[in-house]
């Protein structure tokens, strides 16, 4: 979170321990969640001028609060999924080469920490990259936690990408986005819809989450995001109400973990090893669509939101590393 200019003359707060986060991930573009963003806007209002001693003490207290952030159920789910994907993909993934100051990062005020990991696909693999990220930001009335996994395929196949993002804005509610992102227009390519979405019975997994009484459909404020996901996408808000912390954890570790594992398994079985014979014009259209999704994701979300949570040098390093993974140049 950016510090107000009048605070910059005070000594920097002590270093904080890294919040325990899952193997890092980022789902750029899909973390534009209305609820958390409202909380962030309130948290990012400039502070009134105060004596230096008070500000330093407040920062140190916030450091300790972030350092003590508890392990969260959604991170356990993300770690388990990432481990399963890595075990299955094996040598098709190269080791992460993300610099240390991007693999783990924090802001100067000490109230936001994050981590990012990117594993590129090995030569000859259909994997473009696997990206994992986590963000944890303290706000006046609690904390926002975003945990994500994205596995993108390259142009050797037209199979969908894998996406999961979990955004917890309160101890009793969470937004879930889980999907196999289509890479073709489904109306123009009904055989693609049938192969990857109907034959795999993905909609049954969506139904298992939607049938929970605590679940409500979630509509992203971004029309672009809504247009990019599939008709079987799980896009929901799970709200267990006041005092529902344990109920939410039970759902995350139970039904949500089970469904996420099933969706990943469907992707691993039907998409990860896929290769597709395509005409050059068809491949060019695929690449153009992929590049549009990547560019728009960075434009819609990262460049707007990361600088609000982290100091300019930190957010610039993180965004640059994600651009590198996405193969997107700064416009």
C-alpha positions as CSV (number, residue, x, y, z in Angstrom):
1,X,0.0,0.0,0.0
2,X,1.4,3.4,-1.0
3,X,2.5,5.6,1.9
4,X,1.4,9.3,1.8
5,X,4.2,11.7,0.8
6,X,4.4,13.4,4.2
7,X,5.3,10.0,5.8
8,X,8.3,9.4,3.6
9,X,10.7,11.5,5.7
10,X,10.3,9.2,8.6
11,X,12.5,6.2,9.1
12,X,11.4,3.0,7.3
13,X,9.5,0.5,9.4
14,X,11.4,-2.6,10.5
15,X,11.5,-5.5,8.0
16,X,8.6,-7.9,8.3
17,X,8.5,-11.7,8.1
18,X,6.9,-13.0,5.0
19,X,3.3,-14.0,5.4
20,X,3.0,-17.7,4.9
21,X,1.7,-17.9,1.4
22,X,1.1,-20.7,-1.1
23,X,3.4,-21.3,-3.9
24,X,2.9,-18.0,-5.6
25,X,0.3,-17.2,-8.2
26,X,-1.4,-14.3,-10.1
27,X,-4.6,-14.2,-12.1
28,X,-4.3,-10.9,-13.7
29,X,-7.5,-9.4,-14.8
30,X,-9.8,-11.5,-12.7
31,X,-9.1,-10.0,-9.3
32,X,-11.1,-6.9,-10.1
33,X,-13.5,-7.8,-7.3
34,X,-16.0,-5.1,-6.3
35,X,-16.1,-5.9,-2.6
36,X,-12.3,-6.0,-2.0
37,X,-11.7,-3.0,-4.2
38,X,-14.2,-0.9,-2.1
39,X,-12.2,-1.9,1.0
40,X,-8.9,-1.0,-0.8
41,X,-10.2,2.4,-1.7
42,X,-11.0,3.1,1.9
43,X,-7.6,1.8,3.0
44,X,-5.8,3.9,0.5
45,X,-7.1,7.3,1.5
46,X,-4.2,9.7,2.5
47,X,-3.5,9.8,6.3
48,X,-3.8,13.0,8.2
49,X,-0.5,14.4,9.3
50,X,0.6,13.0,12.6
51,X,3.7,13.1,14.8
52,X,6.5,10.9,13.5
53,X,6.5,8.7,16.5
54,X,2.9,7.8,16.2
55,X,3.3,6.9,12.5
56,X,6.4,4.7,13.2
57,X,4.6,2.9,16.0
58,X,1.5,2.3,13.8
59,X,3.7,0.9,11.0
60,X,5.5,-1.4,13.4
61,X,2.2,-2.7,14.7
62,X,1.0,-3.3,11.2
63,X,4.2,-5.2,10.4
64,X,3.6,-7.5,13.3
65,X,0.0,-8.0,12.3
66,X,0.9,-9.0,8.7
67,X,3.7,-11.3,10.0
68,X,1.3,-13.1,12.2
69,X,-1.3,-13.5,9.5
70,X,-2.7,-17.0,10.0
71,X,-2.5,-19.8,7.4
72,X,-5.7,-19.7,5.4
73,X,-7.8,-22.6,4.0
74,X,-7.7,-21.3,0.4
75,X,-3.9,-21.3,0.4
76,X,-4.0,-25.0,1.5
77,X,-6.3,-25.7,-1.4
78,X,-4.1,-23.8,-3.9
79,X,-0.9,-25.5,-2.7
80,X,-2.5,-28.9,-3.1
81,X,-3.7,-28.1,-6.6
82,X,-0.3,-26.7,-7.6
83,X,1.5,-29.7,-6.3
84,X,-0.8,-32.0,-8.2
85,X,-0.4,-30.1,-11.4
86,X,3.4,-30.0,-11.0
87,X,3.5,-33.7,-10.3
88,X,1.5,-34.5,-13.4
89,X,3.3,-32.0,-15.7
90,X,6.8,-33.0,-14.3
91,X,9.7,-32.3,-16.7
92,X,7.4,-30.2,-19.0
93,X,7.8,-27.4,-16.5
94,X,11.1,-25.6,-16.0
95,X,12.2,-24.3,-12.6
96,X,11.0,-20.8,-11.6
97,X,13.4,-18.1,-12.5
98,X,11.6,-15.3,-10.8
99,X,14.0,-12.9,-9.0
100,X,14.0,-13.1,-5.2
101,X,12.6,-9.6,-4.8
102,X,9.6,-10.6,-6.9
103,X,9.2,-14.2,-5.6
104,X,8.5,-12.5,-2.2
105,X,7.6,-8.8,-2.0
106,X,6.0,-6.3,0.4
107,X,5.2,-2.6,0.6
108,X,7.1,0.0,2.7
109,X,4.3,0.5,5.1
110,X,4.4,-3.2,6.0
111,X,0.7,-3.9,5.6
112,X,0.8,-5.8,2.3
113,X,2.9,-8.8,1.2
114,X,2.8,-10.9,-1.9
115,X,4.6,-13.7,-3.7
116,X,4.9,-14.7,-7.3
117,X,6.2,-17.8,-9.1
118,X,6.4,-18.5,-12.8
119,X,7.5,-21.8,-14.3
120,X,7.9,-21.7,-18.1
121,X,7.1,-24.7,-20.2
122,X,10.1,-26.8,-21.4
123,X,11.0,-26.8,-25.1
124,X,8.6,-29.1,-27.0
125,X,6.0,-28.9,-24.3
126,X,2.5,-27.6,-24.9
127,X,2.8,-25.6,-21.6
128,X,3.5,-21.9,-22.0
129,X,3.8,-21.2,-18.3
130,X,2.3,-22.0,-14.9
131,X,1.9,-18.9,-12.7
132,X,1.1,-18.9,-9.0
133,X,0.6,-15.9,-6.8
134,X,-0.7,-14.7,-3.5
135,X,-1.5,-11.2,-2.1
136,X,-2.3,-10.4,1.5
137,X,-3.2,-6.8,2.3
138,X,-4.3,-5.4,5.7
139,X,-7.1,-2.9,5.6
140,X,-8.8,-1.0,8.5
141,X,-11.6,-3.5,9.0
142,X,-9.6,-6.7,8.3
143,X,-7.6,-8.1,5.4
144,X,-7.9,-9.0,1.7
145,X,-6.3,-12.2,0.6
146,X,-6.0,-13.2,-3.1
147,X,-4.7,-16.6,-4.1
148,X,-4.4,-17.6,-7.8
149,X,-3.2,-20.3,-10.2
150,X,-3.0,-19.9,-13.9
151,X,-1.7,-22.5,-16.4
152,X,-1.5,-21.2,-20.0
153,X,-0.9,-23.4,-23.0
154,X,1.0,-22.4,-26.1
155,X,0.0,-22.3,-29.8
156,X,0.8,-26.0,-30.3
157,X,-2.8,-26.7,-29.1
158,X,-6.1,-24.8,-29.0
159,X,-7.1,-26.5,-25.7
160,X,-8.4,-24.2,-22.9
161,X,-6.2,-22.6,-20.2
162,X,-6.7,-23.4,-16.5
163,X,-7.7,-20.6,-14.1
164,X,-8.4,-20.5,-10.4
165,X,-8.7,-17.4,-8.2
166,X,-9.9,-17.2,-4.6
167,X,-10.5,-13.7,-3.2
168,X,-11.3,-13.5,0.5
169,X,-12.4,-10.0,1.6
170,X,-13.8,-11.0,5.1
171,X,-13.4,-14.0,7.4
172,X,-16.9,-15.3,6.4
173,X,-17.0,-14.7,2.7
174,X,-15.0,-15.6,-0.4
175,X,-15.2,-15.0,-4.2
176,X,-14.3,-18.0,-6.3
177,X,-13.5,-17.9,-10.0
178,X,-12.6,-21.4,-11.5
179,X,-12.7,-22.1,-15.2
180,X,-11.1,-23.6,-18.3
181,X,-10.7,-20.4,-20.3
182,X,-11.8,-21.0,-23.9
183,X,-9.4,-20.0,-26.7
184,X,-12.0,-20.0,-29.5
185,X,-15.4,-18.3,-30.0
186,X,-17.7,-21.0,-28.7
187,X,-20.6,-19.9,-30.9
188,X,-18.5,-20.2,-34.1
189,X,-16.9,-23.5,-33.0
190,X,-19.6,-25.7,-31.5
191,X,-17.3,-28.8,-31.8
192,X,-14.9,-27.0,-29.4
193,X,-17.7,-26.4,-26.9
194,X,-18.7,-30.0,-27.1
195,X,-15.2,-31.4,-26.8
196,X,-14.0,-29.4,-23.8
197,X,-17.1,-28.4,-22.0
198,X,-20.0,-30.8,-22.8
199,X,-18.2,-34.1,-23.1
200,X,-16.1,-33.4,-20.0
201,X,-19.3,-32.7,-18.0
202,X,-17.8,-29.6,-16.5
203,X,-21.2,-28.1,-15.7
204,X,-21.7,-30.9,-13.1
205,X,-18.8,-29.4,-11.1
206,X,-20.3,-26.0,-11.3
207,X,-23.6,-27.4,-10.0
208,X,-21.9,-28.8,-6.9
209,X,-20.9,-25.3,-5.8
210,X,-24.1,-23.5,-7.0
211,X,-26.3,-25.9,-4.9
212,X,-24.7,-24.7,-1.6
213,X,-27.2,-22.4,0.2
214,X,-24.4,-19.9,1.0
215,X,-23.5,-19.5,-2.7
216,X,-24.6,-16.6,-4.9
217,X,-23.6,-16.0,-8.5
218,X,-20.8,-13.4,-8.8
219,X,-20.7,-11.0,-11.7
220,X,-17.4,-9.3,-12.3
221,X,-17.7,-5.5,-12.8
222,X,-15.5,-6.0,-15.9
223,X,-17.5,-6.9,-19.1
224,X,-14.2,-8.1,-20.6
225,X,-13.8,-10.7,-17.8
226,X,-17.4,-11.9,-18.3
227,X,-16.8,-12.3,-22.0
228,X,-13.5,-14.2,-21.5
229,X,-14.8,-17.1,-19.3
230,X,-16.7,-20.2,-20.4
231,X,-20.4,-20.9,-19.9
232,X,-19.4,-23.6,-17.3
233,X,-17.2,-21.1,-15.3
234,X,-17.7,-21.2,-11.6
235,X,-18.0,-17.6,-10.6
236,X,-19.6,-17.3,-7.2
237,X,-19.6,-15.5,-3.9
238,X,-19.8,-17.8,-0.9
239,X,-21.1,-15.9,2.2
240,X,-21.6,-17.7,5.5
241,X,-22.8,-14.6,7.4
242,X,-21.9,-13.3,10.8
243,X,-20.0,-15.8,12.9
244,X,-19.6,-18.1,9.9
245,X,-15.8,-18.4,9.9
246,X,-15.7,-22.1,10.7
247,X,-18.5,-22.8,8.2
248,X,-16.6,-21.0,5.4
249,X,-13.4,-23.0,6.2
250,X,-15.3,-26.2,6.1
251,X,-16.7,-25.3,2.6
252,X,-13.3,-24.3,1.3
253,X,-11.6,-27.5,2.6
254,X,-14.5,-29.6,1.6
255,X,-16.8,-28.9,-1.4
256,X,-14.6,-26.2,-2.9
257,X,-11.4,-28.3,-2.7
258,X,-13.1,-31.3,-4.1
259,X,-14.6,-29.4,-7.1
260,X,-11.3,-27.5,-7.8
261,X,-9.4,-30.9,-7.8
262,X,-12.0,-32.3,-10.2
263,X,-11.8,-29.4,-12.6
264,X,-8.0,-29.5,-12.6
265,X,-8.1,-33.3,-13.2
266,X,-10.4,-32.7,-16.2
267,X,-7.9,-30.1,-17.5
268,X,-4.9,-32.4,-17.0
269,X,-6.7,-35.3,-18.7
270,X,-8.1,-33.4,-21.7
271,X,-6.0,-30.3,-22.2
272,X,-2.5,-30.5,-20.8
273,X,-1.2,-33.2,-23.3
274,X,-3.3,-31.9,-26.2
275,X,-1.8,-31.0,-29.6
276,X,-3.9,-29.6,-32.4
277,X,-3.4,-29.6,-36.1
278,X,-4.3,-26.1,-37.3
279,X,-4.1,-24.0,-40.5
280,X,-1.7,-21.1,-40.1
281,X,-4.5,-18.5,-40.2
282,X,-6.3,-20.4,-37.5
283,X,-3.2,-20.5,-35.4
284,X,-2.7,-16.8,-35.9
285,X,-6.3,-16.1,-34.7
286,X,-5.6,-18.3,-31.6
287,X,-2.4,-16.3,-30.8
288,X,-4.2,-13.0,-31.4
289,X,-6.9,-14.0,-28.9
290,X,-4.4,-15.2,-26.3
291,X,-2.4,-12.0,-26.6
292,X,-5.6,-9.9,-26.3
293,X,-6.6,-11.7,-23.1
294,X,-3.1,-11.3,-21.7
295,X,-2.7,-7.6,-22.6
296,X,-6.2,-6.7,-21.4
297,X,-5.7,-8.6,-18.1
298,X,-2.6,-6.5,-17.3
299,X,-4.3,-3.3,-18.4
300,X,-7.6,-3.9,-16.5
301,X,-6.2,-5.1,-13.3
302,X,-2.5,-5.1,-12.5
303,X,-1.5,-1.6,-13.6
304,X,-4.5,-0.2,-11.9
305,X,-4.4,-2.1,-8.6
306,X,-0.9,-3.2,-7.7
307,X,0.4,0.4,-7.4
308,X,-2.4,1.0,-5.0
309,X,-1.1,-1.7,-2.7
310,X,2.6,-1.6,-3.2
311,X,5.3,1.1,-3.6
312,X,6.1,2.0,-7.2
313,X,9.4,0.2,-7.4
314,X,7.9,-3.0,-6.1
315,X,4.7,-3.0,-8.3
316,X,6.9,-2.1,-11.3
317,X,9.1,-5.2,-10.7
318,X,6.2,-7.5,-10.2
319,X,4.3,-6.2,-13.3
320,X,7.5,-6.4,-15.4
321,X,7.9,-10.1,-14.4
322,X,4.3,-10.9,-15.3
323,X,4.6,-9.1,-18.6
324,X,7.7,-11.2,-19.3
325,X,5.7,-14.4,-18.6
326,X,2.8,-13.3,-20.7
327,X,5.0,-12.2,-23.5
328,X,3.4,-8.7,-23.4
329,X,5.4,-5.6,-24.0
330,X,4.6,-2.3,-22.2
331,X,2.6,-0.1,-24.6
